[in-house]
Amino acid sequence: MTTSPDTCALLTDTYQLTMLQAYLEEGMSQQAVFELYVRRLPDARNFLVAAGLEQALQFLENLAFTPDDIAWLERQGGFSRRALDHLRSLRFEGDVHAMPEGTVFFADEPILRVSAPLPQAQLVESRLLNLVHFETVVASKAARMVLAAHGRKLVDFGLRRAHGAEAALLAARAAYIAGFDGTATAEAGRRFGIPVFGTMAHSFVQAHASEREAFAAFARARPDHPTLLVDTYDTEAAVRRLVELAPELQRSGIRIGGVRLDSGDLGAQARTARALLDQAGLADVTIFASGNVDEHRIAALLADGAPIDGFGVGTSLATSDDAPALDAVYKLQSYAGTARRKRSPGKATWPGVKQVLRSLGDDGLIERDVIQLEEHVSRASMPSGEALLRPCMRGGRRIAPPASLATIRAHCARQLALLPPSLRLPQCAAQPFRAVISDKIHALAQTLDAQAQG
């Protein structure tokens, strides 16, 4: 019997299981606090967008080892009877605080915090990073395209380039959170309720005796404002054929919705198509562009005045090709009520259980993020600012029902509106934004370093 990757407890690094056994043998089961954050932003990013929390919470709620899982571990050898018995009955019993999906964040800021008995908190590390990291990568890439598009329609075309089925589905979800209008992936539409869009392929045109025949056949098969691909052979000639066909289709009650360009000089072809369509009284027919599109090309096309109404984005979105991975980590910050600190060169951690406080300037835009110890945030002398980490799970159970994608998407739109102009551009800001580490965290780190040295 196989288990879906969504719920498979063995979808983890083996060392999580070997450490769990060692913790049990040592009796180390007191409360631990781990925080998931990104050490540094890629050179190509001014900000990131948190995503993947829903999948992370589903994983924690459903975490359980099946009899087949236990039998497989037993066959591997090296796992004690005590450890296997522990895994048989294991359920996640911890608390989770997290930034709501769609929240803009920066380097060093914890976006998810797990408080649980040490063996449990350690075990879930790999899958939590796997889920939150990937959707955050794609949502952050998609948000840049949303900002570059200035309200033009954006559709995810990434299935065929995504690194596997789960990646394709979660990429569609993350892109929709960030502001994309929909996806071409049918299963993402069914699973998440994302609007789905479909046009036609070059092969459809090639399979017919002529472009005119192909356009007419597709329009009759999909009569609700079809979008027709016009660059299989000669774009200008194809648009002229479409203009000639339009009156015939209209007499059948079919109005063309749009034309799609997928290759060549998209700007020049869009201008030619727009002129021909307008001359024929088809000003309401939109122009949709795809083919190796990313935020830089979108921004350049629109800055040059290209009359493009929407974009289909595939490879650059689903693989986040310019920044395919983040330096995302899940680190122990406290155990048994005592702050912990990693001191490795270049990978040192800020110790203690933390909160992120965000302040806005007089212009209503993000001015300052402060990372503060949670114990000081809860006091009456709490610094000004909104606390970004919010409780979402207690004792292994959600505090509230899952937020709808529409709610998450609206939250992300509000977050992107808070970005200062210098951070909205595709290119990197001259002065990167960094969160302020509070004096109390600096002092705690110095104390722990002094203790470690003697």
Contacts in CASP RR format, 6 or more apart in sequence:
PFRMAT RR
TARGET T0000
AUTHOR 0000-0000-0000
METHOD contacts of the structure
MODEL  1
MTTSPDTCALLTDTYQLTMLQAYLEEGMSQQAVFELYVRRLPDARNFLVA
AGLEQALQFLENLAFTPDDIAWLERQGGFSRRALDHLRSLRFEGDVHAMP
EGTVFFADEPILRVSAPLPQAQLVESRLLNLVHFETVVASKAARMVLAAH
GRKLVDFGLRRAHGAEAALLAARAAYIAGFDGTATAEAGRRFGIPVFGTM
AHSFVQAHASEREAFAAFARARPDHPTLLVDTYDTEAAVRRLVELAPELQ
RSGIRIGGVRLDSGDLGAQARTARALLDQAGLADVTIFASGNVDEHRIAA
LLADGAPIDGFGVGTSLATSDDAPALDAVYKLQSYAGTARRKRSPGKATW
PGVKQVLRSLGDDGLIERDVIQLEEHVSRASMPSGEALLRPCMRGGRRIA
PPASLATIRAHCARQLALLPPSLRLPQCAAQPFRAVISDKIHALAQTLDA
QAQG
1 66 0 8 1.000
1 68 0 8 1.000
3 9 0 8 1.000
3 10 0 8 1.000
3 66 0 8 1.000
3 68 0 8 1.000
3 69 0 8 1.000
5 11 0 8 1.000
5 166 0 8 1.000
6 55 0 8 1.000
6 58 0 8 1.000
6 59 0 8 1.000
6 62 0 8 1.000
6 166 0 8 1.000
7 59 0 8 1.000
7 62 0 8 1.000
7 64 0 8 1.000
8 69 0 8 1.000
9 63 0 8 1.000
9 64 0 8 1.000
9 65 0 8 1.000
9 66 0 8 1.000
9 69 0 8 1.000
9 87 0 8 1.000
9 90 0 8 1.000
10 65 0 8 1.000
10 69 0 8 1.000
10 72 0 8 1.000
10 73 0 8 1.000
11 126 0 8 1.000
11 127 0 8 1.000
11 130 0 8 1.000
12 123 0 8 1.000
12 124 0 8 1.000
12 125 0 8 1.000
12 126 0 8 1.000
12 127 0 8 1.000
13 125 0 8 1.000
13 126 0 8 1.000
16 122 0 8 1.000
16 123 0 8 1.000
16 125 0 8 1.000
16 126 0 8 1.000
17 73 0 8 1.000
17 79 0 8 1.000
17 83 0 8 1.000
17 87 0 8 1.000
17 123 0 8 1.000
19 119 0 8 1.000
19 122 0 8 1.000
20 83 0 8 1.000
20 86 0 8 1.000
20 87 0 8 1.000
20 119 0 8 1.000
20 122 0 8 1.000
20 123 0 8 1.000
21 79 0 8 1.000
21 80 0 8 1.000
21 82 0 8 1.000
21 83 0 8 1.000
23 29 0 8 1.000
23 118 0 8 1.000
23 119 0 8 1.000
23 122 0 8 1.000
24 82 0 8 1.000
24 83 0 8 1.000
24 86 0 8 1.000
24 119 0 8 1.000
25 80 0 8 1.000
25 82 0 8 1.000
28 118 0 8 1.000
28 119 0 8 1.000
29 117 0 8 1.000
29 118 0 8 1.000
29 119 0 8 1.000
30 117 0 8 1.000
30 118 0 8 1.000
30 335 0 8 1.000
30 336 0 8 1.000
30 337 0 8 1.000
31 115 0 8 1.000
31 116 0 8 1.000
31 117 0 8 1.000
31 118 0 8 1.000
31 334 0 8 1.000
31 335 0 8 1.000
31 336 0 8 1.000
31 337 0 8 1.000
32 115 0 8 1.000
32 116 0 8 1.000
32 117 0 8 1.000
32 118 0 8 1.000
32 121 0 8 1.000
32 122 0 8 1.000
32 332 0 8 1.000
32 334 0 8 1.000
32 335 0 8 1.000
32 336 0 8 1.000
33 113 0 8 1.000
33 114 0 8 1.000
33 115 0 8 1.000
33 121 0 8 1.000
33 332 0 8 1.000
33 333 0 8 1.000
33 334 0 8 1.000
33 335 0 8 1.000
33 352 0 8 1.000
33 353 0 8 1.000
34 113 0 8 1.000
34 114 0 8 1.000
34 121 0 8 1.000
34 122 0 8 1.000
34 125 0 8 1.000
34 330 0 8 1.000
34 331 0 8 1.000
34 332 0 8 1.000
34 333 0 8 1.000
35 110 0 8 1.000
35 112 0 8 1.000
35 113 0 8 1.000
35 114 0 8 1.000
35 330 0 8 1.000
35 331 0 8 1.000
35 333 0 8 1.000
35 353 0 8 1.000
35 354 0 8 1.000
36 110 0 8 1.000
36 111 0 8 1.000
36 112 0 8 1.000
36 113 0 8 1.000
36 114 0 8 1.000
36 128 0 8 1.000
36 129 0 8 1.000
36 132 0 8 1.000
36 328 0 8 1.000
36 329 0 8 1.000
36 330 0 8 1.000
37 107 0 8 1.000
37 108 0 8 1.000
37 109 0 8 1.000
37 110 0 8 1.000
37 111 0 8 1.000
37 328 0 8 1.000
37 329 0 8 1.000
37 331 0 8 1.000
38 48 0 8 1.000
38 105 0 8 1.000
38 107 0 8 1.000
38 108 0 8 1.000
38 109 0 8 1.000
38 111 0 8 1.000
38 136 0 8 1.000
38 326 0 8 1.000
38 327 0 8 1.000
38 328 0 8 1.000
38 329 0 8 1.000
39 107 0 8 1.000
39 108 0 8 1.000
39 327 0 8 1.000
39 328 0 8 1.000
39 329 0 8 1.000
39 347 0 8 1.000
40 107 0 8 1.000
40 327 0 8 1.000
41 47 0 8 1.000
41 48 0 8 1.000
41 106 0 8 1.000
41 107 0 8 1.000
41 326 0 8 1.000
41 432 0 8 1.000
42 322 0 8 1.000
42 323 0 8 1.000
42 326 0 8 1.000
43 323 0 8 1.000
43 428 0 8 1.000
44 322 0 8 1.000
44 323 0 8 1.000
44 428 0 8 1.000
45 140 0 8 1.000
45 144 0 8 1.000
45 323 0 8 1.000
45 428 0 8 1.000
46 419 0 8 1.000
46 422 0 8 1.000
46 423 0 8 1.000
46 424 0 8 1.000
46 425 0 8 1.000
46 428 0 8 1.000
46 429 0 8 1.000
46 432 0 8 1.000
46 433 0 8 1.000
47 104 0 8 1.000
47 105 0 8 1.000
47 106 0 8 1.000
47 140 0 8 1.000
47 143 0 8 1.000
47 419 0 8 1.000
47 423 0 8 1.000
47 433 0 8 1.000
48 104 0 8 1.000
48 105 0 8 1.000
48 106 0 8 1.000
48 136 0 8 1.000
48 140 0 8 1.000
48 326 0 8 1.000
49 102 0 8 1.000
49 103 0 8 1.000
49 104 0 8 1.000
49 105 0 8 1.000
49 136 0 8 1.000
49 139 0 8 1.000
49 140 0 8 1.000
49 142 0 8 1.000
49 143 0 8 1.000
49 177 0 8 1.000
49 178 0 8 1.000
49 412 0 8 1.000
49 415 0 8 1.000
49 416 0 8 1.000
50 98 0 8 1.000
50 99 0 8 1.000
50 100 0 8 1.000
50 101 0 8 1.000
50 102 0 8 1.000
50 103 0 8 1.000
50 104 0 8 1.000
50 105 0 8 1.000
50 111 0 8 1.000
50 132 0 8 1.000
50 136 0 8 1.000
50 139 0 8 1.000
51 101 0 8 1.000
51 102 0 8 1.000
51 132 0 8 1.000
51 135 0 8 1.000
51 136 0 8 1.000
51 138 0 8 1.000
51 139 0 8 1.000
51 173 0 8 1.000
51 174 0 8 1.000
51 177 0 8 1.000
51 178 0 8 1.000
52 101 0 8 1.000
52 131 0 8 1.000
52 132 0 8 1.000
52 134 0 8 1.000
52 135 0 8 1.000
52 136 0 8 1.000
52 170 0 8 1.000
52 174 0 8 1.000
53 98 0 8 1.000
53 99 0 8 1.000
53 100 0 8 1.000
53 101 0 8 1.000
53 112 0 8 1.000
53 132 0 8 1.000
53 392 0 8 1.000
54 101 0 8 1.000
54 402 0 8 1.000
54 403 0 8 1.000
55 131 0 8 1.000
55 135 0 8 1.000
55 170 0 8 1.000
56 96 0 8 1.000
56 98 0 8 1.000
56 112 0 8 1.000
56 128 0 8 1.000
56 131 0 8 1.000
56 132 0 8 1.000
57 96 0 8 1.000
57 392 0 8 1.000
57 393 0 8 1.000
57 398 0 8 1.000
57 402 0 8 1.000
59 124 0 8 1.000
59 127 0 8 1.000
59 128 0 8 1.000
59 131 0 8 1.000
60 92 0 8 1.000
60 94 0 8 1.000
60 96 0 8 1.000
60 124 0 8 1.000
60 128 0 8 1.000
60 393 0 8 1.000
60 396 0 8 1.000
61 92 0 8 1.000
61 393 0 8 1.000
61 396 0 8 1.000
61 397 0 8 1.000
61 398 0 8 1.000
63 90 0 8 1.000
63 91 0 8 1.000
63 92 0 8 1.000
63 124 0 8 1.000
64 90 0 8 1.000
64 91 0 8 1.000
65 87 0 8 1.000
65 88 0 8 1.000
65 90 0 8 1.000
69 87 0 8 1.000
70 84 0 8 1.000
70 87 0 8 1.000
70 88 0 8 1.000
73 79 0 8 1.000
73 84 0 8 1.000
73 87 0 8 1.000
74 84 0 8 1.000
86 119 0 8 1.000
90 120 0 8 1.000
90 123 0 8 1.000
91 396 0 8 1.000
92 116 0 8 1.000
92 120 0 8 1.000
92 124 0 8 1.000
92 396 0 8 1.000
93 116 0 8 1.000
93 117 0 8 1.000
93 120 0 8 1.000
93 395 0 8 1.000
93 396 0 8 1.000
94 114 0 8 1.000
94 115 0 8 1.000
94 116 0 8 1.000
94 117 0 8 1.000
94 120 0 8 1.000
94 121 0 8 1.000
94 393 0 8 1.000
94 394 0 8 1.000
94 395 0 8 1.000
94 396 0 8 1.000
95 114 0 8 1.000
95 115 0 8 1.000
95 116 0 8 1.000
95 391 0 8 1.000
95 393 0 8 1.000
95 394 0 8 1.000
95 395 0 8 1.000
95 396 0 8 1.000
96 112 0 8 1.000
96 113 0 8 1.000
96 114 0 8 1.000
96 115 0 8 1.000
96 391 0 8 1.000
96 392 0 8 1.000
96 393 0 8 1.000
96 396 0 8 1.000
97 112 0 8 1.000
97 113 0 8 1.000
97 115 0 8 1.000
97 389 0 8 1.000
97 390 0 8 1.000
97 391 0 8 1.000
97 392 0 8 1.000
98 111 0 8 1.000
98 112 0 8 1.000
98 113 0 8 1.000
98 389 0 8 1.000
98 390 0 8 1.000
98 392 0 8 1.000
99 105 0 8 1.000
99 109 0 8 1.000
99 111 0 8 1.000
99 112 0 8 1.000
99 356 0 8 1.000
99 388 0 8 1.000
99 389 0 8 1.000
99 390 0 8 1.000
100 390 0 8 1.000
100 403 0 8 1.000
100 408 0 8 1.000
100 411 0 8 1.000
101 139 0 8 1.000
101 177 0 8 1.000
101 403 0 8 1.000
101 408 0 8 1.000
101 411 0 8 1.000
101 412 0 8 1.000
102 139 0 8 1.000
102 177 0 8 1.000
102 178 0 8 1.000
102 408 0 8 1.000
102 411 0 8 1.000
102 412 0 8 1.000
102 415 0 8 1.000
103 111 0 8 1.000
103 388 0 8 1.000
103 411 0 8 1.000
103 412 0 8 1.000
103 415 0 8 1.000
104 366 0 8 1.000
104 415 0 8 1.000
104 416 0 8 1.000
104 418 0 8 1.000
104 419 0 8 1.000
105 111 0 8 1.000
105 356 0 8 1.000
105 369 0 8 1.000
105 388 0 8 1.000
106 369 0 8 1.000
106 433 0 8 1.000
106 434 0 8 1.000
106 435 0 8 1.000
107 434 0 8 1.000
107 435 0 8 1.000
108 350 0 8 1.000
108 371 0 8 1.000
108 434 0 8 1.000
108 435 0 8 1.000
108 437 0 8 1.000
109 356 0 8 1.000
109 369 0 8 1.000
109 371 0 8 1.000
109 388 0 8 1.000
109 435 0 8 1.000
110 354 0 8 1.000
110 356 0 8 1.000
110 371 0 8 1.000
110 389 0 8 1.000
111 132 0 8 1.000
111 136 0 8 1.000
111 389 0 8 1.000
112 128 0 8 1.000
112 132 0 8 1.000
113 353 0 8 1.000
113 354 0 8 1.000
113 389 0 8 1.000
114 121 0 8 1.000
114 124 0 8 1.000
114 128 0 8 1.000
114 330 0 8 1.000
115 121 0 8 1.000
115 353 0 8 1.000
116 124 0 8 1.000
118 335 0 8 1.000
125 330 0 8 1.000
128 330 0 8 1.000
129 328 0 8 1.000
129 329 0 8 1.000
129 330 0 8 1.000
131 170 0 8 1.000
132 328 0 8 1.000
133 325 0 8 1.000
133 326 0 8 1.000
133 328 0 8 1.000
134 167 0 8 1.000
134 170 0 8 1.000
134 171 0 8 1.000
134 174 0 8 1.000
135 170 0 8 1.000
135 171 0 8 1.000
135 173 0 8 1.000
135 174 0 8 1.000
135 177 0 8 1.000
136 174 0 8 1.000
136 326 0 8 1.000
136 328 0 8 1.000
137 174 0 8 1.000
137 320 0 8 1.000
137 323 0 8 1.000
137 324 0 8 1.000
137 325 0 8 1.000
137 326 0 8 1.000
138 170 0 8 1.000
138 171 0 8 1.000
138 174 0 8 1.000
138 175 0 8 1.000
138 178 0 8 1.000
138 317 0 8 1.000
138 318 0 8 1.000
138 320 0 8 1.000
139 174 0 8 1.000
139 175 0 8 1.000
139 177 0 8 1.000
139 178 0 8 1.000
139 412 0 8 1.000
140 178 0 8 1.000
140 320 0 8 1.000
140 323 0 8 1.000
141 295 0 8 1.000
141 316 0 8 1.000
141 317 0 8 1.000
141 320 0 8 1.000
141 322 0 8 1.000
141 323 0 8 1.000
142 154 0 8 1.000
142 156 0 8 1.000
142 174 0 8 1.000
142 175 0 8 1.000
142 177 0 8 1.000
142 178 0 8 1.000
142 179 0 8 1.000
142 180 0 8 1.000
142 317 0 8 1.000
143 178 0 8 1.000
143 179 0 8 1.000
143 412 0 8 1.000
143 416 0 8 1.000
144 295 0 8 1.000
144 426 0 8 1.000
145 154 0 8 1.000
145 178 0 8 1.000
145 180 0 8 1.000
145 294 0 8 1.000
145 295 0 8 1.000
145 298 0 8 1.000
145 311 0 8 1.000
145 313 0 8 1.000
145 317 0 8 1.000
146 154 0 8 1.000
146 178 0 8 1.000
146 179 0 8 1.000
146 180 0 8 1.000
146 416 0 8 1.000
147 295 0 8 1.000
147 416 0 8 1.000
147 419 0 8 1.000
147 424 0 8 1.000
147 426 0 8 1.000
148 295 0 8 1.000
148 296 0 8 1.000
148 298 0 8 1.000
148 299 0 8 1.000
148 302 0 8 1.000
148 426 0 8 1.000
149 298 0 8 1.000
149 302 0 8 1.000
149 310 0 8 1.000
149 311 0 8 1.000
150 302 0 8 1.000
152 298 0 8 1.000
152 302 0 8 1.000
152 308 0 8 1.000
152 309 0 8 1.000
152 310 0 8 1.000
152 311 0 8 1.000
153 181 0 8 1.000
153 286 0 8 1.000
153 288 0 8 1.000
153 309 0 8 1.000
153 310 0 8 1.000
153 311 0 8 1.000
154 175 0 8 1.000
154 179 0 8 1.000
154 180 0 8 1.000
154 181 0 8 1.000
154 182 0 8 1.000
154 310 0 8 1.000
154 311 0 8 1.000
154 312 0 8 1.000
154 313 0 8 1.000
155 180 0 8 1.000
155 181 0 8 1.000
155 182 0 8 1.000
155 183 0 8 1.000
155 184 0 8 1.000
155 197 0 8 1.000
155 310 0 8 1.000
155 311 0 8 1.000
155 312 0 8 1.000
155 313 0 8 1.000
156 171 0 8 1.000
156 172 0 8 1.000
156 175 0 8 1.000
156 176 0 8 1.000
156 180 0 8 1.000
156 182 0 8 1.000
156 183 0 8 1.000
156 184 0 8 1.000
156 185 0 8 1.000
156 188 0 8 1.000
156 312 0 8 1.000
156 313 0 8 1.000
156 314 0 8 1.000
156 317 0 8 1.000
156 318 0 8 1.000
157 184 0 8 1.000
157 290 0 8 1.000
157 312 0 8 1.000
157 313 0 8 1.000
157 314 0 8 1.000
157 317 0 8 1.000
158 168 0 8 1.000
158 171 0 8 1.000
158 172 0 8 1.000
158 184 0 8 1.000
158 185 0 8 1.000
158 313 0 8 1.000
158 314 0 8 1.000
158 315 0 8 1.000
158 317 0 8 1.000
158 318 0 8 1.000
159 168 0 8 1.000
159 172 0 8 1.000
159 184 0 8 1.000
159 185 0 8 1.000
159 318 0 8 1.000
160 314 0 8 1.000
161 314 0 8 1.000
161 315 0 8 1.000
161 318 0 8 1.000
161 319 0 8 1.000
162 168 0 8 1.000
162 171 0 8 1.000
162 318 0 8 1.000
162 319 0 8 1.000
163 318 0 8 1.000
163 319 0 8 1.000
167 318 0 8 1.000
168 185 0 8 1.000
168 188 0 8 1.000
168 318 0 8 1.000
169 185 0 8 1.000
169 187 0 8 1.000
169 188 0 8 1.000
169 191 0 8 1.000
169 192 0 8 1.000
171 317 0 8 1.000
171 318 0 8 1.000
172 182 0 8 1.000
172 183 0 8 1.000
172 185 0 8 1.000
172 188 0 8 1.000
172 189 0 8 1.000
172 192 0 8 1.000
172 194 0 8 1.000
173 188 0 8 1.000
173 192 0 8 1.000
173 194 0 8 1.000
173 405 0 8 1.000
175 182 0 8 1.000
175 183 0 8 1.000
175 313 0 8 1.000
175 317 0 8 1.000
176 182 0 8 1.000
176 183 0 8 1.000
176 192 0 8 1.000
176 194 0 8 1.000
176 405 0 8 1.000
176 409 0 8 1.000
177 405 0 8 1.000
177 408 0 8 1.000
177 409 0 8 1.000
177 412 0 8 1.000
178 412 0 8 1.000
179 409 0 8 1.000
179 412 0 8 1.000
179 413 0 8 1.000
180 313 0 8 1.000
181 195 0 8 1.000
181 197 0 8 1.000
182 194 0 8 1.000
182 195 0 8 1.000
182 196 0 8 1.000
182 197 0 8 1.000
183 189 0 8 1.000
183 194 0 8 1.000
183 195 0 8 1.000
183 196 0 8 1.000
183 197 0 8 1.000
184 196 0 8 1.000
184 197 0 8 1.000
184 198 0 8 1.000
185 196 0 8 1.000
186 196 0 8 1.000
188 194 0 8 1.000
188 196 0 8 1.000
189 195 0 8 1.000
189 196 0 8 1.000
192 405 0 8 1.000
193 405 0 8 1.000
194 405 0 8 1.000
198 227 0 8 1.000
199 226 0 8 1.000
199 227 0 8 1.000
199 228 0 8 1.000
199 229 0 8 1.000
199 260 0 8 1.000
199 288 0 8 1.000
200 214 0 8 1.000
200 218 0 8 1.000
200 226 0 8 1.000
200 227 0 8 1.000
200 228 0 8 1.000
200 229 0 8 1.000
200 260 0 8 1.000
201 229 0 8 1.000
202 229 0 8 1.000
202 232 0 8 1.000
202 262 0 8 1.000
204 214 0 8 1.000
204 218 0 8 1.000
204 229 0 8 1.000
205 211 0 8 1.000
205 214 0 8 1.000
205 229 0 8 1.000
205 232 0 8 1.000
205 233 0 8 1.000
206 232 0 8 1.000
207 214 0 8 1.000
208 214 0 8 1.000
208 217 0 8 1.000
211 232 0 8 1.000
211 233 0 8 1.000
211 237 0 8 1.000
211 238 0 8 1.000
211 241 0 8 1.000
212 241 0 8 1.000
212 244 0 8 1.000
212 245 0 8 1.000
215 228 0 8 1.000
215 241 0 8 1.000
215 242 0 8 1.000
215 245 0 8 1.000
216 245 0 8 1.000
216 248 0 8 1.000
216 249 0 8 1.000
218 226 0 8 1.000
218 228 0 8 1.000
219 226 0 8 1.000
219 228 0 8 1.000
219 245 0 8 1.000
219 249 0 8 1.000
219 254 0 8 1.000
219 256 0 8 1.000
220 252 0 8 1.000
220 254 0 8 1.000
223 252 0 8 1.000
223 253 0 8 1.000
223 254 0 8 1.000
225 255 0 8 1.000
225 256 0 8 1.000
225 257 0 8 1.000
225 258 0 8 1.000
226 254 0 8 1.000
226 256 0 8 1.000
226 257 0 8 1.000
226 258 0 8 1.000
227 257 0 8 1.000
227 258 0 8 1.000
227 259 0 8 1.000
227 260 0 8 1.000
227 286 0 8 1.000
227 288 0 8 1.000
228 242 0 8 1.000
228 256 0 8 1.000
228 258 0 8 1.000
228 259 0 8 1.000
228 260 0 8 1.000
229 259 0 8 1.000
229 260 0 8 1.000
229 262 0 8 1.000
230 238 0 8 1.000
230 239 0 8 1.000
230 242 0 8 1.000
230 259 0 8 1.000
230 260 0 8 1.000
230 261 0 8 1.000
230 273 0 8 1.000
231 238 0 8 1.000
231 260 0 8 1.000
231 261 0 8 1.000
231 262 0 8 1.000
231 263 0 8 1.000
231 264 0 8 1.000
231 269 0 8 1.000
232 238 0 8 1.000
235 261 0 8 1.000
235 269 0 8 1.000
235 272 0 8 1.000
235 273 0 8 1.000
236 269 0 8 1.000
236 272 0 8 1.000
236 273 0 8 1.000
236 276 0 8 1.000
239 259 0 8 1.000
239 272 0 8 1.000
239 273 0 8 1.000
239 276 0 8 1.000
239 277 0 8 1.000
240 276 0 8 1.000
242 256 0 8 1.000
242 259 0 8 1.000
243 276 0 8 1.000
243 277 0 8 1.000
243 280 0 8 1.000
243 282 0 8 1.000
246 256 0 8 1.000
246 280 0 8 1.000
246 282 0 8 1.000
249 255 0 8 1.000
249 256 0 8 1.000
255 284 0 8 1.000
256 282 0 8 1.000
256 285 0 8 1.000
257 284 0 8 1.000
257 285 0 8 1.000
257 286 0 8 1.000
258 285 0 8 1.000
258 286 0 8 1.000
258 287 0 8 1.000
258 288 0 8 1.000
259 273 0 8 1.000
259 277 0 8 1.000
259 285 0 8 1.000
259 286 0 8 1.000
259 287 0 8 1.000
259 288 0 8 1.000
260 288 0 8 1.000
260 289 0 8 1.000
260 290 0 8 1.000
261 269 0 8 1.000
261 270 0 8 1.000
261 273 0 8 1.000
261 287 0 8 1.000
261 288 0 8 1.000
261 289 0 8 1.000
261 290 0 8 1.000
261 308 0 8 1.000
262 289 0 8 1.000
262 290 0 8 1.000
262 291 0 8 1.000
263 291 0 8 1.000
266 289 0 8 1.000
266 293 0 8 1.000
266 297 0 8 1.000
266 301 0 8 1.000
266 306 0 8 1.000
266 308 0 8 1.000
267 289 0 8 1.000
267 301 0 8 1.000
267 304 0 8 1.000
267 306 0 8 1.000
267 308 0 8 1.000
270 287 0 8 1.000
270 289 0 8 1.000
270 301 0 8 1.000
270 306 0 8 1.000
270 307 0 8 1.000
270 308 0 8 1.000
271 306 0 8 1.000
271 307 0 8 1.000
273 287 0 8 1.000
274 287 0 8 1.000
274 307 0 8 1.000
277 283 0 8 1.000
277 285 0 8 1.000
277 287 0 8 1.000
286 309 0 8 1.000
286 310 0 8 1.000
287 307 0 8 1.000
287 308 0 8 1.000
287 309 0 8 1.000
287 310 0 8 1.000
288 308 0 8 1.000
288 309 0 8 1.000
288 310 0 8 1.000
288 311 0 8 1.000
288 312 0 8 1.000
289 301 0 8 1.000
289 306 0 8 1.000
289 308 0 8 1.000
289 310 0 8 1.000
289 311 0 8 1.000
289 312 0 8 1.000
290 311 0 8 1.000
290 312 0 8 1.000
290 313 0 8 1.000
290 314 0 8 1.000
291 312 0 8 1.000
291 314 0 8 1.000
292 315 0 8 1.000
292 316 0 8 1.000
293 311 0 8 1.000
293 312 0 8 1.000
293 313 0 8 1.000
293 314 0 8 1.000
293 316 0 8 1.000
294 313 0 8 1.000
294 316 0 8 1.000
294 317 0 8 1.000
294 321 0 8 1.000
294 322 0 8 1.000
295 316 0 8 1.000
295 426 0 8 1.000
296 426 0 8 1.000
298 311 0 8 1.000
299 426 0 8 1.000
301 308 0 8 1.000
302 308 0 8 1.000
315 321 0 8 1.000
316 322 0 8 1.000
331 342 0 8 1.000
331 349 0 8 1.000
332 340 0 8 1.000
332 342 0 8 1.000
333 339 0 8 1.000
333 340 0 8 1.000
333 349 0 8 1.000
333 351 0 8 1.000
333 352 0 8 1.000
333 353 0 8 1.000
333 354 0 8 1.000
334 340 0 8 1.000
334 351 0 8 1.000
334 352 0 8 1.000
334 353 0 8 1.000
339 351 0 8 1.000
339 352 0 8 1.000
339 353 0 8 1.000
339 444 0 8 1.000
339 448 0 8 1.000
340 351 0 8 1.000
340 352 0 8 1.000
340 448 0 8 1.000
341 348 0 8 1.000
341 349 0 8 1.000
341 350 0 8 1.000
341 351 0 8 1.000
341 352 0 8 1.000
341 444 0 8 1.000
341 445 0 8 1.000
341 448 0 8 1.000
341 449 0 8 1.000
341 452 0 8 1.000
342 348 0 8 1.000
342 349 0 8 1.000
343 449 0 8 1.000
343 452 0 8 1.000
348 445 0 8 1.000
350 371 0 8 1.000
350 437 0 8 1.000
350 441 0 8 1.000
350 445 0 8 1.000
351 441 0 8 1.000
351 444 0 8 1.000
351 445 0 8 1.000
351 448 0 8 1.000
352 373 0 8 1.000
352 374 0 8 1.000
352 441 0 8 1.000
352 444 0 8 1.000
353 373 0 8 1.000
353 374 0 8 1.000
353 375 0 8 1.000
354 371 0 8 1.000
354 372 0 8 1.000
354 373 0 8 1.000
354 374 0 8 1.000
354 441 0 8 1.000
355 371 0 8 1.000
355 372 0 8 1.000
355 373 0 8 1.000
355 374 0 8 1.000
355 377 0 8 1.000
355 387 0 8 1.000
355 388 0 8 1.000
355 389 0 8 1.000
356 369 0 8 1.000
356 370 0 8 1.000
356 371 0 8 1.000
356 372 0 8 1.000
356 387 0 8 1.000
356 388 0 8 1.000
356 389 0 8 1.000
356 435 0 8 1.000
357 369 0 8 1.000
357 370 0 8 1.000
357 371 0 8 1.000
357 372 0 8 1.000
357 377 0 8 1.000
357 383 0 8 1.000
357 384 0 8 1.000
357 385 0 8 1.000
357 386 0 8 1.000
357 387 0 8 1.000
357 388 0 8 1.000
358 366 0 8 1.000
358 368 0 8 1.000
358 369 0 8 1.000
358 385 0 8 1.000
358 386 0 8 1.000
358 388 0 8 1.000
359 366 0 8 1.000
359 367 0 8 1.000
359 368 0 8 1.000
359 369 0 8 1.000
359 370 0 8 1.000
359 384 0 8 1.000
359 385 0 8 1.000
359 386 0 8 1.000
360 366 0 8 1.000
360 367 0 8 1.000
360 418 0 8 1.000
361 367 0 8 1.000
364 418 0 8 1.000
365 418 0 8 1.000
365 419 0 8 1.000
365 420 0 8 1.000
366 418 0 8 1.000
366 419 0 8 1.000
366 420 0 8 1.000
366 423 0 8 1.000
366 433 0 8 1.000
368 436 0 8 1.000
369 388 0 8 1.000
369 433 0 8 1.000
369 435 0 8 1.000
369 436 0 8 1.000
370 383 0 8 1.000
370 385 0 8 1.000
370 435 0 8 1.000
370 436 0 8 1.000
370 438 0 8 1.000
371 435 0 8 1.000
371 436 0 8 1.000
371 437 0 8 1.000
371 438 0 8 1.000
371 441 0 8 1.000
372 383 0 8 1.000
372 438 0 8 1.000
372 440 0 8 1.000
372 441 0 8 1.000
373 438 0 8 1.000
373 440 0 8 1.000
373 441 0 8 1.000
373 444 0 8 1.000
376 382 0 8 1.000
376 438 0 8 1.000
376 440 0 8 1.000
377 383 0 8 1.000
377 387 0 8 1.000
391 399 0 8 1.000
392 398 0 8 1.000
392 399 0 8 1.000
392 400 0 8 1.000
393 399 0 8 1.000
403 411 0 8 1.000
416 424 0 8 1.000
420 433 0 8 1.000
422 429 0 8 1.000
422 430 0 8 1.000
422 431 0 8 1.000
423 429 0 8 1.000
423 433 0 8 1.000
END
